[in-house]
Amino acid sequence: MTGFHHISVLLNESIEALAVKPAGVYLDGTLGGAGHSSEIVKRLSTGTLIGVDRDPKALAAAEARLAPWAERVRLVHGNFRELDSILDGLGIPAVDGILLDLGVSSPQLDEAARGFSYMADAPLDMRMDPGDSLTAYEIVNSWPQEELRHILFAYGEERYAPLIAAAIVRRREQAPIRSTLELVELIRGAMPQKALREKQHPAKRSFQAIRIAVNDELGAVDSFMRRAVDRLKPGGRLAVITFHSLEDRIVKNAMAEAARGCTCPPEFPVCVCGKKPTLKLIARKPITAGEKELEENPRARSAKLRVAERL
């Protein structure tokens, strides 16, 4: 299938981090166009690759790309937050490695009709899974002003969130806000002139915030991180690529907590909680893209790869 070409970020680094075993079982929870997955499955002999994605178009593209290794591949339409039910449904108690790439794929951004981009006109949608009910249109046109302000500030780190939320509510009282470029112009008009002179597009933070809310992205990451360790075999690797500080904080803190184990207050002379570490951090600091990759794919600039191993 054509039309779903995506450049996988930190490809070599993430495949190296997984330390793929030929007979292992690996789960790619954000399959996309199967860039990472195709490199994993090439390294399998008798092993299995499980590919999961919310987007039916991504699954169709991945199926075509992974066709040469079809006997070693199992594809699932679902959300990585459903890790337990996905693996239980396949009869797989634990895996040797899990990979998540939490970026929005290039085809989703570039396909105007999906409504992810602030550079092209489209209906306000932004759903990763077209079968989901909540859309950007509903958030923009029906959520209370305070909720709009909150998501713009919390998910987009937009310092002009109060001004933008108020402008959205004023406009929608006259008529519904239907398209991406209508929303872009509204955001632009709500911001002070000094903000419009910044290098970053004025709507970037707001569109990020609305997309995160539509797809409950942070909730999905939090749910996944609570379950992932228990579904890894001893020695199994967990590799997660994040693209903004909110996701990265969830992943970093969850890995650090699992690697620490003990939750007793620092002033306790001995551990009384009995909790043991379940993860070992492979690298204390996140892995980032090198200069060559940044030249070829500027979208990799904000990517951070964190890796841990099950004890």
ZAMARGU-4260 file (C-alpha; in steps of 0.2 Angstrom, whole numbers, plus 5000, padded with zeros to 4 digits):
<rodrens>
0) 5000/5000/5000 | 5007/5017/4996 | 5003/5034/5004 | 5010/5029/5021 | 5029/5033/5020
5) 5036/5038/5037 | 5054/5040/5042 | 5057/5031/5058 | 5067/5041/5071 | 5081/5034/5081
10) 5080/5018/5071 | 5097/5011/5073 | 5098/5016/5091 | 5081/5008/5096 | 5084/4992/5087
15) 5101/4991/5096 | 5093/4995/5112 | 5081/4980/5110 | 5095/4968/5108 | 5084/4957/5097
20) 5085/4938/5100 | 5081/4928/5085 | 5069/4917/5094 | 5061/4931/5104 | 5044/4939/5105
25) 5043/4958/5102 | 5029/4970/5103 | 5029/4986/5093 | 5015/4996/5101 | 5015/5010/5089
30) 5017/5001/5073 | 5015/5015/5060 | 5022/5011/5043 | 5032/4997/5051 | 5049/5006/5050
35) 5055/4999/5067 | 5046/4983/5065 | 5053/4978/5049 | 5070/4980/5056 | 5065/4969/5071
40) 5057/4955/5061 | 5073/4954/5050 | 5082/4949/5065 | 5070/4935/5070 | 5072/4917/5065
45) 5058/4907/5075 | 5053/4923/5085 | 5037/4933/5083 | 5033/4951/5080 | 5017/4959/5087
50) 5012/4975/5079 | 4999/4986/5087 | 4991/5002/5080 | 4976/5013/5082 | 4976/5018/5064
55) 4968/5006/5051 | 4978/5015/5037 | 4994/5012/5046 | 4990/4994/5049 | 4986/4991/5031
60) 5003/4999/5026 | 5012/4989/5039 | 5004/4973/5033 | 5011/4976/5015 | 5028/4981/5021
65) 5029/4966/5032 | 5022/4953/5020 | 5039/4945/5017 | 5039/4939/5035 | 5020/4937/5037
70) 5023/4920/5046 | 5032/4928/5060 | 5020/4943/5062 | 5004/4946/5071 | 4995/4963/5068
75) 4982/4970/5080 | 4971/4985/5078 | 4971/4993/5096 | 4979/5005/5108 | 4995/5001/5117
80) 4987/5005/5133 | 4977/4989/5131 | 4994/4979/5133 | 4987/4966/5145 | 4971/4962/5134
85) 4981/4962/5118 | 4994/4949/5125 | 4981/4939/5134 | 4970/4938/5118 | 4985/4931/5109
90) 4989/4919/5123 | 5006/4927/5126 | 5011/4929/5145 | 5027/4939/5142 | 5038/4946/5129
95) 5057/4949/5126 | 5055/4967/5121 | 5043/4981/5119 | 5045/4997/5108 | 5034/5013/5108
100) 5037/5027/5096 | 5025/5041/5103 | 5027/5053/5089 | 5013/5057/5077 | 5018/5049/5060
105) 5022/5059/5045 | 5007/5053/5035 | 4995/5058/5048 | 5002/5075/5049 | 5004/5077/5030
110) 4986/5070/5026 | 4976/5086/5027 | 4960/5077/5029 | 4965/5070/5046 | 4965/5088/5053
115) 4982/5086/5063 | 4991/5100/5054 | 4990/5118/5056 | 4997/5121/5039 | 4983/5114/5028
120) 4964/5117/5029 | 4953/5102/5035 | 4939/5097/5046 | 4943/5098/5065 | 4946/5079/5068
125) 4964/5074/5075 | 4958/5056/5079 | 4972/5043/5078 | 4958/5030/5076 | 4944/5036/5065
130) 4932/5024/5075 | 4934/5034/5091 | 4920/5046/5095 | 4929/5061/5102 | 4935/5074/5089
135) 4944/5091/5090 | 4928/5098/5083 | 4919/5093/5099 | 4933/5099/5111 | 4934/5116/5102
140) 4915/5119/5101 | 4908/5111/5117 | 4921/5110/5131 | 4920/5124/5144 | 4932/5138/5143
145) 4941/5133/5159 | 4944/5115/5152 | 4950/5123/5136 | 4962/5134/5145 | 4968/5119/5156
150) 4972/5108/5141 | 4981/5122/5131 | 4992/5126/5146 | 4995/5108/5153 | 4996/5099/5136
155) 5003/5112/5125 | 5013/5123/5138 | 5004/5137/5129 | 5007/5153/5140 | 4993/5162/5131
160) 4980/5149/5135 | 4968/5160/5144 | 4968/5172/5129 | 4965/5158/5116 | 4952/5149/5126
165) 4942/5165/5129 | 4943/5169/5110 | 4937/5151/5105 | 4922/5153/5117 | 4918/5170/5110
170) 4919/5164/5092 | 4909/5148/5094 | 4895/5158/5102 | 4892/5166/5085 | 4895/5150/5074
175) 4904/5133/5076 | 4922/5133/5072 | 4924/5120/5059 | 4941/5119/5051 | 4959/5119/5055
180) 4964/5135/5047 | 4949/5144/5055 | 4956/5139/5072 | 4973/5144/5067 | 4967/5162/5062
185) 4958/5163/5078 | 4973/5158/5089 | 4984/5170/5079 | 4971/5184/5082 | 4971/5180/5101
190) 4990/5181/5104 | 5000/5197/5106 | 5011/5204/5092 | 5027/5199/5101 | 5021/5181/5101
195) 5018/5181/5082 | 5036/5186/5079 | 5043/5170/5087 | 5051/5157/5076 | 5038/5144/5081
200) 5021/5143/5072 | 5008/5152/5084 | 4996/5137/5083 | 5009/5123/5086 | 5007/5122/5105
205) 4988/5123/5104 | 4986/5110/5091 | 4997/5098/5101 | 4987/5101/5116 | 4970/5097/5107
210) 4978/5082/5098 | 4983/5075/5115 | 4966/5078/5123 | 4957/5070/5108 | 4967/5054/5109
215) 4970/5054/5128 | 4989/5052/5124 | 4995/5055/5141 | 4983/5043/5149 | 4988/5030/5137
220) 5006/5032/5141 | 5003/5032/5160 | 4992/5016/5158 | 5005/5007/5148 | 5020/5011/5159
225) 5010/5004/5174 | 5009/4987/5165 | 5024/4986/5154 | 5036/4979/5166 | 5025/4965/5171
230) 5023/4959/5153 | 5042/4958/5150 | 5052/4942/5153 | 5068/4944/5164 | 5081/4952/5153
235) 5068/4959/5142 | 5070/4977/5135 | 5058/4992/5135 | 5062/5006/5123 | 5051/5021/5122
240) 5053/5036/5111 | 5045/5052/5116 | 5043/5069/5108 | 5038/5081/5121 | 5041/5084/5139
245) 5025/5079/5146 | 5026/5061/5139 | 5045/5060/5143 | 5041/5065/5161 | 5029/5050/5163
250) 5041/5038/5155 | 5056/5044/5165 | 5048/5044/5181 | 5040/5027/5179 | 5056/5019/5174
255) 5065/5027/5188 | 5052/5021/5201 | 5054/5003/5194 | 5073/5004/5195 | 5072/5011/5213
260) 5061/4998/5220 | 5060/5004/5238 | 5047/5018/5242 | 5052/5021/5260 | 5056/5039/5265
265) 5074/5044/5264 | 5076/5046/5283 | 5072/5027/5286 | 5088/5018/5291 | 5082/5002/5283
270) 5069/4997/5270 | 5053/4992/5278 | 5042/4992/5262 | 5051/4976/5254 | 5049/4983/5236
275) 5063/4977/5225 | 5069/4985/5209 | 5061/4977/5194 | 5070/4987/5180 | 5088/4992/5177
280) 5091/5008/5167 | 5102/5005/5152 | 5106/5023/5151 | 5103/5037/5164 | 5101/5050/5150
285) 5090/5049/5135 | 5097/5044/5118 | 5095/5058/5105 | 5097/5060/5086 | 5114/5063/5079
290) 5118/5077/5067 | 5116/5065/5051 | 5099/5060/5056 | 5094/5078/5060 | 5099/5084/5043
295) 5089/5070/5035 | 5074/5071/5046 | 5072/5087/5056 | 5056/5080/5065 | 5069/5069/5075
300) 5076/5085/5084 | 5064/5083/5099 | 5065/5064/5100 | 5071/5055/5116 | 5074/5037/5118
305) 5074/5029/5135 | 5078/5011/5138 | 5077/4999/5153 | 5079/4980/5156 | 5068/4969/5166
310) 5077/4961/5181
</rodrens>
